[in-house]
Amino acid sequence: MSHETLAITLFVIFVGFTLFLTLRASRQTKDATDYYAGGRNFSPIQNGLAIGGDYMSAASFLGIAGIIALSGYDGFLYSIGFLVAWLVALLLVAELLRNSGRFTMADVLAFRMSPRPVRTAAGVSTIVVSVFYLLAQMVGAGALVALLFGLTSDAAKALTIVAVGALMIIYVVVGGMKGTTWVQIVKAVLLMTGAALITLLVLGHYGFNFSEMLGKAAEQSGKGDKFLEPGLKYGTDAQGLEGKLDLISLGLALVLGTAGLPHILIRFYTVPTAKDARKSVLWGIGIIGVFYLLTLVLGFGAAALVGSKEIAKSNAAGNTAAPLLAEKIGDIVFGSTGGTILLAFIAAVAFATILAVVAGLTLASSSSVAHDLYAHVIRKGQATEKEEVRVAKISAFVIGAIAIVLGIFAQKLNVAFLVALAFAVAASGNLPAILYSLFWKRFNTQGAVSAIYGGLGSAMLLVFFSPVVSGKGAGADGKSLSLFPADVDFHWFPLDNPGLVSIPIGFLCGYLGTILSKEYNAQKYAEMEVRSLTGIGAEKATPH
């Protein structure tokens, strides 16, 4: 059996099993709490696995391994940034958010402010961040198919993206949060199993001598010892000051972005108590921490055994490093048949990863459209739960379609890099509003709206006029390194990641919007402070 046939077989088994779980969950989804928050009855371990399943995306598995394989030491910055970010989420956001809100981030913001403008801003921000993140998963799907089947045509990749989009819509529309959570739990177990297996095989090949593997990786990279030192991709001498600033900008976005990601924030609402929210984040950190240590072996192992040139030849952005490593180490340890089986298994796991994450993202954005924009802005709180859920399902179709179309046009970009952009947008708009709302007494409606739109708008503007969109020229294969053709250049912002500028702008806009407005509700803040710290009244929270 060829690796293509085997991969499809394994993937079909996974899809069939998760569709069964989704259909089963749909029978237990009776009201809005079930659809948005899974009935709030998941245990900390289950939610911790689901958090891991939501967070360990195609960017983690495919993108980070690829960047490490191509750029060495600098690529591992993504692993560190993604992991450290969870400390911010745990210490500043998880418990307080679980106590203060009900279904979405906007519930927290709207509690002590004028609900319509705040919910509108939060809804728009949620959709934008989710679409950015969805893009990365779609790009990963296209790269996987191109590797598995040797398909280089854009039409084949586009069909794959459409298929992934259709499946994610089914998970969200049919299963809601319960179905999506079980998909994420199954995927987390599969991903950890696959990554651990490859790691053990690669380390075993080098006699569990990590230093020997690094030496071989440096040799095979063609860059020598520089491969194991900082400055190969970020902050190089050629880049000068701009490169160093871009590195700081990337680090800020990675560390601060998690606490503002909508699909992560809604996971805190799926457990019974705030204590369980804390516990589930700790479980999540443990699972995610182990996984990101494994990416170190996946990336450097791919460079050592496959070679950076071979990886770049397969996919210029390095998105196929992990599957190529699986095939190579399988060939070495088990023979060609073993390599075929391992490649098929890892490809199927990567597809499972993509499906689970896109389902979570689509659920977060469609929930925000239905709960925030429709129920509270358009219907002014008069919508029934049944109407809300129906609008959420319709929204899932629309958002899925948007993600499919945009994903087709973003195939050239590294998926970890695309996610870093989503993190920057989340940290610029959502995080200032959440932190100010939870910790600043004076914060008000004008401040919340200014923080979200100021941070979100500046991040989007700077990305559009950055080298990501135009001005990078062509690569060795003659293809443009930016979204626009190589001969198009309208960029004026020098950094790839806008976080260094847009995150401070978000906080500044929130501050200025607040002090320039006279609105201040001390009683509401006091009530929210008690609720966020103690959990009293949290279960009955239906802000505005």
N, C-alpha and C positions, 0 to 999 in steps of 0.2 A: 504494500500500500504506500503510495507516495505521500510526502509530507503535506501536500495540498489537501488530499482526500482525508488524511488523518486529522488535520487541523479543523477541517469543516465538520467532520464527524464529532470531534470533541466539543466544538463550539455549538453544534446543534443540540448535543446532550445538555450542555450548560443552559442554553436558551430554553430548551424544553422544561428543564427542572425549575428554572426561575419563573417561567410563565405559569407553571403549576402552582408555585408558591404565591405568585401575584393573584391568580384566580381565587386561590383559597383565602388570601387576605381580603379580596374584594367582598367576599360574603360576610366578613366581620366588620366591614366599613359601613357604619350606619348613620353617622352624623359628621359635622365639620371637625370635631375633635379627633375622630378616627382618621379622617382624610388628611388633615394638616399635621397632626401630632401623634398618629398611631395609637390613639387612645391613652397616651401617657403611661403605658404599662410595660415598657421595655426595661430590662434590668440594666445596671451599670455595665456589666460585662458585654451584654448584647449591644448596648449603645456605644460602648467603647470600640467594639469591632466594627460597628456601622460607621463611626467617626473615622476609623482607619480606612474603611472601604471607600468613604466619601473623599478622604483627603489624599490617599495614595493613588493618584490619578495616572493617566498616561504620561503626564509630565514627569512624575516621579519615576515610573518604571522605564519608560522609553527615553524621555528627554534628558533626565539627569545622567543616566548611564551613557547616553550618547555624548553629552557635553564633557563628561569626565574622560571618555575614550578619545575624544578629539583634542581636548584642552588640558587634560591632566588636573593638576592641583586646583586651578581656578574653577573647574567644573564642580568640584566638591563643595564650593561655597553655596550652591543651591541646596544641597542636602542639609548643611548646617543652618542656613537661613530658614528653611521650611520647618525644621525641628524646633529651633529656639523660639519661633513664633508662637508655639503652643504654650509657652510659659506666660506670654502676654495674655493669651486667651484665658488661661486657667486663673491667673492672679487678678485680672481686671474685669473680666467679662462674664465668664460661664455662670457662676452662681447668681450674680446680681441680675443678669438678663433672664435667667429661668424664673426668678421671683417676680420680676417686674412686668413681664409680657405674657402673651397668651399663645399666639401663633407665629407672629413675624416681628422683625426688628422694629417696624413702625409702631407696634403696640407700646413699646417702651418710650419712644420719642413723643408719641401723641398723648401720653398719660397726663402730662401737666401743661400741655400746650394746645393751641388751636389745631384741631385734628386734620382738617382738610388739606391745608397747604403742606403740613409736615408729612402726612401719608402720601400725598402726591409725589413729593420730593423723594421719599424713601422708596416708593414703588418704582420710580424711574431709575434710581440708582441700582436697585436690586436687579432690574432687567438688564441694564448695561453691563454690570459686573458679571452676571450669569452668562450673557452672550459671549463676552470675551473669553470666559473660562470654557464654555462649550466649544468655541473655535479650536482650542488646543486639542480637545478630545477627538474632534472630527479629523483634524490634521493627522493625529496619531493613527486613526483608523485607515486613512488613505495610504500612509507609509507602510503599514503592516500588510495590506493587501498587495501592494506593489512588490514587496519582498517575497511573500508566500507564493504568489502565482506568476511572478516575473512580468507583471503587467505594468507597462510604463505609460499607457495611454491615460489622458486626463479623464476620459469617459468612464473607464473602469474604476478609477478612484472616486469619481462623482457618484457612481452607482453604489459603492460601498458606503459612502457618507449618507446617502438616502436611506439605505437599509438600516444603518445604525440609528439614524434619526427616527425611523418608523418604529423600531423596537422600543426606543426610549419613551416615545409617546404612549405606546401600549402600556408599559410599566406604570407610568404616572397616571394615566387616565383610568386604568382598570384597578390598580392596586393602591393608589394613594401612598401615604407615608408608610403604612404597614408593609405593603408589597415592596416598595423601594428599599426599606430598611433590611428586609430579608435578602434581597438581591445583593445589597452591600455587604452583609455579613458573610454570605457564601463566597463572594468575590474576595473579601479580605483573607479568608482562610486559604483559598486557592493561590492568591498572590504571594502570601507569606510562605506557603509550601513550595511554590515554584522558585522563588528567589532564594530560599534557604538551600534547596537542592542544588541549584547551579553554583551557589557560593561554596558549598561543601565539596562539590566535584572539582571546581577550579582550584581551591586551596589544597585539596588532596593531590592534584596534579603537580603542584609545586612543593609537596611534602609539608604542607601547612606552614611554609616559610613565606610570610607576607613580603618580606624584604626582597626575596628572589623574584616574586611576581612583579613588584614595582620596578625592579631593575630591568626585567624583560619588557615591561610595558614602555619604559623610557627608551629602550633600544629599538623596539618595533615602531614607536611613534615617529622616528626620524628627527626628533628634536632633542634627543639626549637628556642630560640631567635637567634641562630647563622644563621638561615635561612634569617634573616633580616639584617645581618651585613656583611661587606666585609670579604673576606678570606675563603669562603666555597669552592670555585672552583679555584680561582686564588690567588697566593701569600700566600698559606697556610703554616703553620709551617712545615708540612711534606715536602713540596716542597722546602723550604728554599729560597735561593737567586735565583735559577732557576725559581721558580714560580713567583717571583716579576718581574724578567726580562721578562718573558713570558707575563705578564699582560701589561707591558709598550710596548712590541712589538705588542701586539694585538691592543692597543689603537692607536699607530702610524699608523698601517695599516688601521684601520677603518677611522681615521680622514683624512688621506692623500690620501686614495685610490680612493675615488669618483671622484676627479678631473682628474684621469687618466683612468677611465673606458670608453672604446670605445663606448659602446651602450648609455652611457649618453652624451658623447661629441657630437655625431652626432645629438642629439636632438636640439642643439643650432643652427643648420643650417636650421631648418624647419620653422623658423619665418622670416618675411620680413626684420626686422631691428635689430641692436644691442640693441636698447632700448627695443624692444619686447623680446629679449633673456634675458635681465635683469629681465623684468617683469615676464616672464614665470618661471624663477628660483625662484622668490619671491612667486609666486603662488604655485610652487612645494614645497618650504620649508614650507608654511602654511599647505598644505595638508599632507605632510609627517610628520610634527611636531605633528599635531593632532593624526595621526595614531600611532606614536611611544608612545604617552602618553596612548593611548588605549591598547597598548601591555602590559603595566604595570598591567592593570586590567585583561587582558587575562591570563597572566602568573600566577600572584598571585591568581587570581580567580580559575584557574585550580588546583593549589596546594591546595586551601581551599576546593573546592567542590568535585574534583575527587580524589585528593591525589597523592603525588609524587610517591608512590609505584605502584599505579594502572597505572599511566602514563608510568613509566619505564617498567612495565610489558607489556604494549601494544607496546611500541617502546623504546628500550634502550636509544636512543639518544633524546627522548622527542618530536619527530616531530609530534606526534598526539595529543598534549595537547589541542590545540584550538578546533579541532572537538569534542574531548571527553567532553570538557567544554560546547560546544554548546548542545550536547545531554543531559548532566546532568541538565543544567539550564532550558532547554526546558521541561524536565520531571517534574522538580520542579514547574515551573510556569504554564505550559499548560497541563500537563499530558503526558503520554507516546507517544501519537500521536504528540503532540507539540514537544517533544524531537526528534522524528523521522524526522519531517519536518525541524527543525532547524539544525540537523546534516546534512541532505541532502543538505540544502541550503549552509551551510558553506563549505561542501565538494566540492560542485559545484563551489563556489567562489574560493576556493583554487586551483581547477583545472584551472579555468579561469586565476588566478594569474600566474600559471606556464606557461600556453600557451602564455600569453601576453609577459612575460619576455623572454621566449626562442625565440619568434619571433623577439624581438628587438635585442637580442644578435646575432642571426643568420644573421639578416640583416646587423649589424655592421661589422661582420667578413667577410661575403660574399662581401660586398661593398669594403672592404679593399683589398680583393683578386683581385677583378675586376678592381677597380680604381687605386690602387697603384701598385700591383704586375704585373697584366696583361697589363693594358693600358700604364703605365709609365716605368716599368722595362723591361718587355718582348718586348712590341711593341714600346718602346721609344717615347711614345706620339702620335703614328700614328694610334691608334685604333679609330674606329668610336664609337659614343655613343651607337648605336645599338649593336655593338660587346661587348662593356663593360657590358651592361645590360644582354646580353645573358650569358656571363661568370659569372656574379654575381648570376644568377639563377642556373647555374650548380654548383657553389661553395656552394650554400645553401644546395643542395643535399648532397654534400661530407661532409661538416661540420656537418650537421644534423646526418649523419651516424656515424661519429666519436663520437659525443656526446652521441648517443644512446648506442654504444658499451661500452664506458667508464662508462656511468651511471649505467649500469648493474653490474659493478664490485665495485661500491662505495656505496652500499646500507647501510652499517653499520654506516656511518658518519653523524653527525648532519649537517643539511643544512646551518645553520647560520655559523657554523665553516668553511664549505667548501667555503662559500662566503668570509669569512675573509681571506682565502688563496688567493682568486682571487684579493681581495683588496690589499694584500701585494705585489703580482706580479705587479699589475698596478702601485702602488705607487713606486715600485723599478725601473721599466723600463720606463714607459710612463711619469710619473710626472716630473722627473728631466729634461728629454728632452724638454718637453713643457715649463716649467718655464724658463730654460736657454734660449730657443729660443725666448721667448717673452721679457725677461728682461736683457739678457747679450749681450752686443755689440760684444764681442770677440768670442762668441760661433760659432762653425763651424761644418763642416761635420763630421770630425773625432770625435769631442766631442759628437755629436748626436748619432752616431753609437755606440760609447763606452758606453754612458749612457744607451741606450736601451739594448744592449747585456749584458753589465756588470750587470745592475740591474736585468734584466730578468733571466740571467744565474745563478747568485748567489742565487736568490730566489728559482728557480727550484731545484738547487743542494741541497740547505739547506733543502727544503721540503722533497726531496727524502731520505736524510740521517737523517731525524727527527723521533721522536716517532710516528708521524702520519702514516708513512709507515711501520715501524717495531719497535718492542721492548717494546710495552706497556703490553704485556702478555694477559691473558684472563680475561673476566668479570665474573660476578656471574653466567651467563648462559653458561659459558664454551667457548664462542665464542671470537675470537681475537678482541681486542680493536683497533688494527691497521689494515691497508689494507692487510698486509701479515699475514700468520698464526701465532698463538701465540708463537710457538717455533722458529720462525725466528727472528733474531735480528742483524741488521747490522747498526743501527743508531749510530752516534757519535755527532750529533748536538743536544743539550739538549732541545731546545725550540720547541713548537708546531707551533708557527707562526714565520716566518723568518724576519719580517719587521724591527726589531731593528738592524739587521746586514745588510740586503740586501738593505734597503732604503739609508743609508749612502754610501754604496758601489756604488749604482747607481749614486748618486750626485758626488762622488769622481771620478768615471770613466769618467763622463762627463767633469769634471774640468781638469783631467790629459790629456784626449784625445784632449781637446781644446788647452791647453798651449803647448803641444808637437807637435802641427801642426802649420804651418806658415800661413795657409789659413785664410783670413779675408776680408770680403766684406762690407766696411763701407757704401757704397751707398745703397746696398740692405737692410741693417739693418735700415737705415734712412727711406727708403720707407716703410718697414714693420711696423716701429714704428708709422709713420703717419697713415697708414691704420688701424692698430690695435686700436689706440686711437680715431680716428675720423670716421672710416668707409668709408673714401673716397677711391673709387676704389674697394670696397669689392665685389660688385655685379658682377664685371667683372673679379674677381680673378680666374685665371686658372694657378696657379703656375707651371711653367715648363711643 
